[in-house]
Amino acid sequence: MKKILLLGSGELGKEFVIAAKRAGQYVIACDRYNDAPAMQVADEREVFSMLDGDALEAVVRKHQPDIIVPEIEAIRTERLFKFEEEGIQVTPSARAVNYTMNRRAIRDLASRELGLRTAKYFYAKTFEEFKKAADEIGFPCVVKPLMSSSGHGQSYVHNDDELEQAFKEAMEGSRGDVKEVIIEEFIDFDSEFTLLTVTQQHGWPTIFCPPIGHVQKGGDYRESWQPYKISDEALKQAQMMADKVTKALTGAGIWGVEFFLTKQGEVIFSELSPRPHDTGMVTLGHTTNLSEFELHFRAVMGLPIAGIHLEHAGASAVVLSPKESSEPLEYNFTDALNEDRTRVRIFGKPEAHKGRRMGVVLCYGEVGDDVNALRDKAKRLAKTVLGTEPYADLRH
């Protein structure tokens, strides 16, 4: 049995804990607030800010874990190098987590060091730098905090009049102490997709899940589906890029590597997360023989993965909270569960905020079924759970 320290205890962490507990492991779930989703299924919990390096150190010394599994970006990542040097396994690696904590490091690695095709981009710490970059890139453009998640602080800018508000939102949406933004050219893409990439221990080869199509709003995932139609040539390009960047970052685990697919069929690297990915929740609907969380667990533990293959076509759509609430919400399961091949997963977040992701609806069928019909079904049924459209804009 291994002792696993989970840093971040949201819905993705919860599913990872379930995979670990099914294999008899011991998990301590950590987050900045109590009763976070993963804490509800873990053996122990710790409540503290992981941006507090001393608090993080104290928790590691208290529990003496064999493995540290980060689930979020907002961690004092430089401390992880020290733990790794002491013999604690960090997943995928301290280098990977440190690089991907903010967009500057990973974008520079991908574009400048590895030569991957990315959107044109600049950084800015002041509004004057920001305005100059916008003039260089042109409109429309995309603005993001260097350090954030779930679309916080991200916006699209269409003209000069929107620049000031976009800069303010990006600065306010930044997590941690990194106060800098990235401004990117807008890619006129046909669609976006995630390539779940599994790097393994023992010299075993890197393997890939079938690509997952997804749609985001304001940088936050709203729906995903599998399989995602892509040419063999484009898929090979994506696999090559994913393999290149994960090798450079080192370590074993699952990575959510995001790409744009342009109308001309060009694959463009977008972002990367060294952990299970929001869009990969579609795998909870049995689209693949192993979910992304089971794959992550096996890679973390150095266990073999005999193969990854598509077993069903499937789609996921998010369940959004329509209101602010410190009390548990009332969920309607009846409409969704009246339909065959449908599952509802509620995350168990103790507080609700307008537009916060509270659950997901999963619909699946045979491999040859119409994926667009499954997408429509998932979105229709997701609305019935809390009465909110998956594409509702409730945060502003």
N, C-alpha and C positions, 0 to 999 in steps of 0.2 A: 504494500500500500504506500502511495505517495501522499505527502501533504502539499496541497496546492493553495497558494495565496492569490485570490482573484482581485485585481485592482479595477474597480468599476463593476457595479452590480445591476445593470439594466436588463432589458429583455434578452439581449444577445448573451449576456453573462449567465442569465437564468438557464437558458437552453444548454449552454456549455456545462454548467453544474449538473444538470440532469444527466447528461452523457457521462460525466465523471462518476457520479453516484451509482449509476447503473453498472459501472465497472469496479465498484467498491473502494473508490478513492475518498480522501478526507479533504474537505474544502472550507477555507475561511473566506467569506465574501466581504469586501470592503467597499464603502461608498461614503459620500459626504452627508447623506441623510439616512435615517433609520428605516428599516423595513422595505428597502429597495427590493425589486423583484428577485434577484439572485439570492438575497439573504433568506428568503422564504423557503428555499430548498437546500441551503448549505448547512454544514455542521456548526459553524461559528460565524460571528459577524464582528466587524470593527467599523465604527463610524468616525471618520476624520477627513480632513481635506488632504488629498494626495499631492496637492501643490505645496504642502508643508513638508519639506524634506526631513525635518527632525521627527515629525509625527510618523512619517513613512518608515524611517529607520527604526523607530521604537516598535512599531508593529512587526516588522521583519525580525527584530531581535527577540520579541516576545514569542513568536510562533515558530521560528526556525524552519521555514518551508523548504521543501525540496525543489519546488517549481513556483515561479511567479508568472502569472498570466494577466497581462494588461488588457482591459476591455475598452478603455477610454483614452483620449489624448491628454487630458488635463492631469498629468503626473509629473513630478519632479524627476524627469527621466535620467538626469545625469547620475542620480544615486544608483540606478540600475547597473551601471558599469561596475561599481564597487561590489554589489551583491554577486554579480556574475563572476568577478575575479575570485570571490570567496567560495565558489563552487555551486552557487544556487543557479539553477537553469532559469533563464529569462526567455519568454516566448514572444516572437520567434528568436529574438536576440536583443541585447541592450542596444546594439547599433541600429537595428531596424526600428525599434520603438523610439529611439532618440531622433532619428532622421525623419520619421513620419509624424512626429508631434506637431510640426508646423510645416506649412506649405512651401516655405523658402527652401528648406533642405531637400525635400523630395523632388521639387520641381527642378532645382539646379542639378541634382544628381541625374534625373531623367534626361533633361535637355542638354546641359552643358557637358556632363561627364560621359553619359552613355549614348548621346546623340539620338535619342528617341524624338519622334515628331510630336510636338506639343503646340498648344496655342501660344501666340506671342504674348509676352507678359512683362510687367515691371512691378517694382515694389515702391511703397511710399510710406513714410512716417509722418509727413506733414501734408497739409492740404495743398501747399504750393507744389510739392513733388507729385502729388496725386493729379493735380490739374495738368501739369506738364506731360505726365504719362498718358492721360486721357487724350490730349491733343495729338500725341504720337500714334496712339492705337486707333483712335477714331471711334465713331458710334455705329451701332450699339456696342457696349462692352460689359464685361462682368466684373463685379467687385466683391471680394471676399476678405474676411480677416485671415491673417496668416495662421492663426490657431483657433479653430472652432469645430463644431460638429452639428449634424442635423440641420444644416442650412442657416444657422444663426448668423445674422449680420450680412448675409449674402444678398445681392440685388443686381438687377440689370439696369444699365444707365443708357438712356436714349438721346440725351442732349445735355448741354451745359447746365441747364436749369436744375437738373437732377443730381449734379455732382456733389453738392454740399451735403444733402441729405444722405446720399449713399455712403460718403466718407464717414459721416457721423454714425450711421448704423453699423458699419463695418468695425469701427473702433469700439463701439459699445457692445457689439456681439462677440468680441474677442474673449477667449478663455485664457486664464492665467495672466502672466505679466508681459506677454508679447503684444505690444501695441504698434502694429504695423499691418498694412493691407497689401494685397496683391490685386492688380488690375490686369485683366486679360482681354484679348480680342474675342469677340463673339464668333464661335464656330457655327456656320450654317449647316448643322448636322441633320442627317436623316433620322437617326435614332441613337440612343445610348445603350451600352451593355456592360455587364460585369462579367469578368472571367475569374471565377474562383480558382485560385492556383494553390496547390498543396506542395510545399517543400518538405522533404523528409530527412530523417536521421540515417545513419549507417551507410551513407553514400547511395541510398535508394533514389531513383529518378524523380524529378518534379513531374507532377501529374495535374490534369485539368478537369474541372467539371464542364459539362456542356454549357455554352454561354447563356447568360440570363439577360433578357431584355428588361429595361426598366424606364420609368418616367419619374422625374423629380419636379417639384415645384418649390422655387426659392431654395434650391439645393437640398431639399428634404425628400426622401423616397416616399412615393405615394402608391405605386403599383409595380409589380415585376412579374415576369412570366418565363417559362422554360418549356420547350426549346425556343430559342431565338434564331430566326433565319439569317444566315450569313454565308457568304461564299467560302469555299475551302481555302482560297487564297487569302482572304481577309482574316479568317480564323488562324491561319498559320502566322500571319503578321502579328496578330494579337498575342498568340502563344509565345512567339519569339521575344516580343517586348516584355511580356510578363516574366518570362524565364530570365531575361537579362537583368531586370531591375531587382527581382527577388534574390538572385544570386549575389548581386552587389551588396544587398542589405544583410544577407546571411541569416541562417537560422532555420528552424523547422516549425511549421504551422500552416494555417490557411491564410491566404491573402485575398482581399477583395480588390481586384485591379479593374478600374473603370476606364472605358474608352468611349470616344465618339466615333460613329460611322458616318462619313459624309455622303452626300447624294452621289458623289462620284466613286464611292466605294473605298475611299481612303480611311485607314484606321489611325486615329489620333489618341495618344495617351492623355488621360485626364487626371486621375488621382489614384491613390493606393492606400489601403488600410491593412496593417499587419495583424488582422484578426477577422473573425466572422463578420460578414457584411449585411447591412439592413436588407438589401435586395435579395440576399440569399435565403431569407426566411421562406421563400417559395419552396425550398427543399423540405420544409416541414410537412408539405403536402404530398410526400412520397414521389416527387418527380424523379429523384435519383435514389439509387439503392442505399446510399448513406447520406444523411443530412449534412449540411456544412458544419454543424456542431460536433457530430460524430467524427467527421473527417479531421477537424481541428484537434479533438481529443486524441485520436490515434497518432497524429503527427507529433503532438506535444509529448506523448508517452513513448514514442519510438516504436509503435506497434505497426504491423504491416497493413497495407491497404491493397487488397487483392485486385481491385479494379473499381472504377467509377463509371456507371452507365445509366442511361435514361430509362426509367421504368414507366413513367406517366408524363403526359402533358399537364401543365398546371399553371395557375395564376394566383397571385396574392394581391390583396388590396387592404389598405390601412383603415383602422377604426380610430377616428379622431374625436376628442372630447369637444362637446359644444359649449362648455362652460367652465368656470372656475369652481373648484370644490375641494374641501379638505376632508370630505366624507366619501366613502366608496360610492361609485356610480351604479345606477340600475341598468343592467345590460339586458337587451332583448335577444335571446338565443333562438326563439321559436321559428322565426321566418327563415333564418339561415339553415337551421338543422332540419327543417322540413324538406330540404332539397338534398338529393343523394350526392355522394362524393364531395361533401363540403365539410370543412372543419373551422371552428372558431378558436382562436388562442387569445386569451386576455392576459395581459402582462402582470397585473397586480400592482400597479403603481399606486402608492398610498394617497397621492394628491393629483388632482386633475387641473389642467390649465387649458384655456381655449386653444384648440388646434394641436394639443399634445397627443402624441401617438399612444393609444391605450391598448390596442390589440390589433389583430390581423385576421382576415378571412382568407381561407385557402380553398380553392376549387381545383379539382383534377379530373382527368379523363384518360382515354387511351392515347398512346403516342401519336397516332395519326389524326386526332381530333382537332377541330378548329380552335386554335389558341385564342383568336380574337373573341370567339364566343365565350370561352372560359374567362377571359379578362372582363368582358361585360357582366358576366354572372357574378364574379368576385366583387366588382365595384357595386353592383346593384345590392348584393346581400350585405356588404360592409356598411352601407348606408342604413340598413334596418337595425343594426346593433345599438347605435346611439343616436340615429336620426341625422347623421352628418355625412355629407358627400366626401369621398376620399380626396377630392381636389378642392375642398372648401378652404378659403383663405380666412382664418379666424384670428391670426396672431397680431394683426395690425388694426 
